[in-house]
């Protein structure tokens, strides 16, 4: 099964994969690695490190005018996969012409920064590397492509990821990282992992050194958790933090750790390989666009794209209903809300305070023993919903529209709409003095 159709829509290889025969005609160093297929075409043995290295270097030269030097005992990047990450970053920062980015652990190729600089000539990249060998090769790759004005490579130690790299007096548009996937040598060699036994073995070689592929304090999950912890110290310096993940099982663990931070996730698809990525931000004004989110989330959104409407009687004014929402409903339901305009809002809910009202009132009676009371503040590990709300007035009649955006409760817009409708008469009775009759 090929995932190419799910590659990023701007990935040049999505509908036009590299033509090995044509590449070999122009770059003869690739010819020795071509393998004839029975249908007359050609392929490569992706378990041959020299073949993979040669393909990467000639592709970089042909399509991006990049001269790369790669070591056989270090990670050899697959350019189509790397493009998916770069294009996602572009989407996250809304395709800014000028941007400043950070790459944690650039490897010997420095491929993320090199591709970013070639594709976005006004971007600046600050990249770090803890392995001396990788650092020296990365510097060489930057220099031989004359990109020193755009890319600055810094040698770091492993004691901190961001300290000494991020300048607290500056602002950066994004941070990216391809962390070590594995927690020990056994896992990196496939002796202990979570891979489904029914899935075929990987058909490409892994040339990564241990320092690139192993984080002995818990693998990629703990590495990204460490990134999240450190990111809290740079909330005003970096607008969007991101990291790739090599295993789908890691995604939920990282999402859980990000429960109190605005975040999203996506997947990178290419050939028979899938990778995942998370992005998070402390900027309360920022909203992740739909194109930055995973196919799973997008499919959920398509299933919930019909707005829920709540119509009010014509005797109730626009301002009266607006006050009902902002001063009563949003607070009563403990919603984290932002005003988009004088008639539109977006809000997140992490606990369900709109359902089972009778049961809630009954069990919140002080005479009930604690074990019998209904908990009003359940686990907030996951966001129940993000909803866009809009209040329209047409011919003297106000209608509230609620549109589910994302979250674990796909029926939340309908449920909240019903709650708003049910509670409105009680609000009117308690605010008869401020009620405006049209």
N, C-alpha and C positions, 0 to 999 in steps of 0.2 A: 504494500500500500504506500503510495506517495502522497506527501502532504503539500506538494508544491502549489496546489490551487489555493492553499490557505496561507501562503507567504504574504508578506506585506504587499499591499496593492502597488506600491511604487518600486518594489524590488525588481530590478531589471532582469533577474533570472526567473521570475515567476512564470512567464510564458515564453521565455527565450533562454533555456539553460545553455551552458557552455557547449560549444560544438568541438569535441576533442580532436576530431580529424582536421578541422579548419585551424584550430589553434596550433596543432603540430606542424602544419604546413608553414606557418609563419614563425613558430618558435620550435625549432628542430630538436631542442633538448627534451621535448615531451615525447617525441616519436618512439624511443625505445620502450616506453611504458604502455603503449597502445596495445589492446587485446582485441583481435577480430571476433565479432559475434556472428552467429550462424545466419542472421538476417542481412549481413553485409555491413552493418554498422560497427562501431568500435566502442570500447569502454576501457576503464582502468581498474587495476586491482587496488582497492582502497585500503587493503590491509598491508600494502607496501609503503613504508614511510617515505621512501625516495620518490615514489610516484605521486603521493599526496603533496609532498613539498614542492615538486616541480609544477604540478597543476596550480597550486596556490600562487607561486611566483610568476608564472606566465599569465595567469588570469589578472593578477594585480597590475602587471605591466600593460597588458592589452586593453583592459577596460578602465584603468584608473591612472595609467602612466606612473605607477609606483614601482620602484626598484627595491625588492625585499631580499634580505639575507635571513635565512631561517636555519636553525639547528635541528638535527634529527633527534636530539635527546631533550627537546623542549616542545611545548605545545605548538602544533602547526594549525593555524586558524583556517576555517572554511569560510571563504569570503561571502557566499550567499547567506549563511547564518548570521554573520556579523552585520550585514546590511540590514537585516530585519531589526536588529537592536538600534542601529543608527536612525533608521526611518521612524521607529517608535519614539526615540528621543525627540526627533524633529516634530512629531505630532504633539508630544507633551509640552514643548515650549512654543507651540503654535507656529512652527516653521520660521522662527525669527532669523532675520538675515545676519544679525550680529549677536553672538552669544559667547559666553565663557563657560566651559565645562571641565569636569574633573573625571579622570579614569583611575580607579583604584586597582593597581596590579596590571600594568600594561603588557607584561610578558616581553619576550625577546622581539616579537614582531611589531609591537606598538600599533597593532592593526586598527583598533577602534579610533584612535586619534588620527592616524594617517587617512583613513577613509573619511572621517568627519571633516578633516581639513580640505581634502580634495573636493568633496561634495559641497562644502560650505566654506568658500574661500575667506570669509570674514569671521569665522569662528576662531576662538583661542582655546587651546586645550592644555590643562595642567595634569600631568600623569605621574603616578608613583610606581616604584618597583623596589621590592626588598631583596631580590636575588641579584648579587653583583654581576653575574654572567648575563642575565636578562637585561639589567640596566645598561651595560656597555653595548649590547647589541641593539637595544631600543634607541639609544643615542645615535648609534651609527646609522640606523634606518631613517631616523629623522634627518640627520645631516646629509645623507646621500640623496635625499629627495628635496633638499633645500627648503625645509619647512620649519627651521628653527624659530622664525618669527611667529609661527602659529602654535608650535608645540614645545612645551618645556617639560623635560623629564627630570624627576627628582628621586634621588636614592633615599629610601626610608629604612627604618628598622621595624621589627614586628611588634614593638611594644604598644604602638598606637596606630590607628588607621588614618585619623584625620589631624591629630595634633602635630604641628610642624608642617602640615601641608596646606590646610585652609587658613587663609589670612583673615582674621576677624575684622579687619577694616575694609574688606572687599565683599562684593556680592557676586555669586555664581548662579548661573541659570539652571544647571543640572549637575548631578553626580551619577556616574555609572560604575558598574563592577561586574566582573565575571569571577565569582569566588571559587575557592577550592571545593570540589563536590564532595569529597570523601573524608571519612573520619580516621581511616587507618589503611594500611597497605592491603589487608585482606579484602576490604571493600573495593578498593581501587582496582584490584585484580579480578573482581567479580566472584570472589569466594564466599562473601557474605554481603548480600544486598537484597533489596525488595523487588527486584525484577521478576515479573510473572514468568514462571517456568515454561509456559506455553509460547512465550514470545521467542522469536529466533535470536540467535546471538548477534551482537553488533557486527556489521559488515565493514567497519572501518577501524583503523588502528588508532590507539591512543598513545601518543608519544610524550605526553606531559611528564615532567619531572615531579618527584614527590612534593617539592616546595610549591608547585603550581596546582597540584590536584588534591593534596591532603591537608586538612586542618585538624590536628589531633585533639582539639578541644571540643569536638562535636560535629565536624563536617560543616557543610554549607549552612545548615539551619542555625547553628550557634555562631557562625561567622556573620551571617546577616543580622542576627539578634544583636551582636556586638556593634554592627553598623548602626542599627536603630538606636541603641543606647547612646552611642557617641553623637548621633545626629541631633539629639535633644540639646546638645551644647552649641549647635550652630543653626538654630532655627531661623535666625535673621540673615544668615550668610548664604545659605543654599536654598534655592526655591523648591527644587524637586530632587529628591534622593531616589535612586533606582538600583536594583540588583537583579541579575539573572539567576535562575535556579536550574539545576540539572535534573532534578527529580520531582515528579508531580507530588509525591508524598510530602515533600518539603513545603509545598505551597500553603496548605492549610495551617501548618505549624507557624509559619511566618505571618499569615493573615491573623491568626489568633494573637500573636505578639503585638500586632499593629492595631489592636481593637480600639484603642483610644486616639488613634492618629488617622487623619483622612488619607485613604489609600485606594489603589486599584491594582489590577493584575492583568496580564495578557499571556499569550503563548506565541512562541516563534516556531514556525514550521518550515522545514526544508528537507526534501528527499524523504528518507525514512526516519528522520530525526525530529524530535520535538524538545523544545526548551520552554521554560516559563520565566516570567519576570514580574517583579512587584515595583510599584512606585508609591512614594508617600511624600506628603508635604505638610508644613506647619503654617502655610499661608492660608488664612481663613477666607481670603477672597478668591482663591483658585478653585476651579472645578474641572475635574478630568472629563474631557470630551468623550463622546461615544466611541470614536475611532481608536482611542487609547485603551479600550477595555477588551476583555477576552471574548471569544466567540460564544462561550457559554452564557456570559452576562448579556451579550447582545441578543441572543436567542430568547432569553427571558424577557428582555425589554420588548421584543417584537410581539410576544404573547400578551403583554400588558400595556399596549400602546393606546388603548381606548380610554380617554379621560372619564372619570366619574363626575357627574354633575349634581349639585345640590341647589335647587331653586328656592328663593325666598319670596314671600308675599310682597306685593308692590308697596305696601304701607311701610316697609322697613327701608330706611335710607342706606345708601352706600357706606357712609361713614359709620353708621351704627353697626352694620355688619362687620366692617373692617375692625372696629374696636372690639367686637365680640371675638374675632379671631386672634388679634394680636395681644389683647389684654386678658383674655380668658382661656381660649382653647389651647393656644401654643404653650402657655404656662401650665395649664391643668394637665396636659399630656406630656409635660417635660420634654418638649421638642427643642432641638437645637436648630434654630431658624435664622435665616438671613433674608432681608428684604431686597428683592431684585428691582422693584419700582414701587410706586404708590399703590399698585394694584396686584402685585405678584410677589411670591415668596418661594423659597425652597427650604425644606426642613428634613432633618434626620431624626429617626426614633430608634432608641436602643432598648426600650422596654414597652410592653403592651399595657397601656393604662386606659385603653378605650373599650376593651372587651370585658364581659362578665361583670357588669356594674353592680347588679343585685347581689351577687355572691361576694363581691369585694366589700360592699358596704356592710353586709351581714358579718363577715369574718373580721372586719376591722373594729368591731365592737370590743371595747376594752375588757368586757367581762369574759370574752373568749380566752381560753388558755393559749399560750404562744404557739403550740403545736397545731392549733385549729385555725389560726389566722391565715388569711390569704396573703401571700407575699406580694407586695406591690413593687418590689424592686428585684426582679429576677436577674440572672446572670447577664451581664452586658458584654459578653464576649463577641457577639456579632451584631452588626447593624440590621435591625428589622426592616427598615425601609428608608429610602430617600424619595421624597415626593415634591413635585412642583405644583404650586397652587396659584390660581389666577382668579380674581374677582372681576366679573364683567357686569356692566349695566346696559340693558337694551330696552328702550321704551318704558323706562321706569321700573323694570324688574331686574333684580340682581341675581346672578347665578355664579356659584363657586365651582371651579373645575379643578379636579385633583388628578394628577398624572403620576403613576408609579414610575420611578427612574431605576432604582436598583435596591437590593436588600434580600433578605431571606424570606420575607412574607410578601408574596406576590399579590395577595388580596388586601393589603393594608390600605390602599386608597379607598376601596369600597367600604371597608370597616370603619375607617376614620370619617368618611363621608356620612355614614349612618349615625355615628356618634355625634357629629356636629349637628345633624338634623334633629336628633332626639333631645339634645341638651339646649337647643335654641329657645324653646318656649320657657324653660326655667330661667334662662338668662333674661328674657324679655320681662318676666314677672318681677325680677329683682332690680330691674333698671327702668321702671316705668317713667321715672322723672326725666331720663335722658333720651327716651324713645322719641324719635322724630317721625311723625306721620306725614307722608307725602300728600 
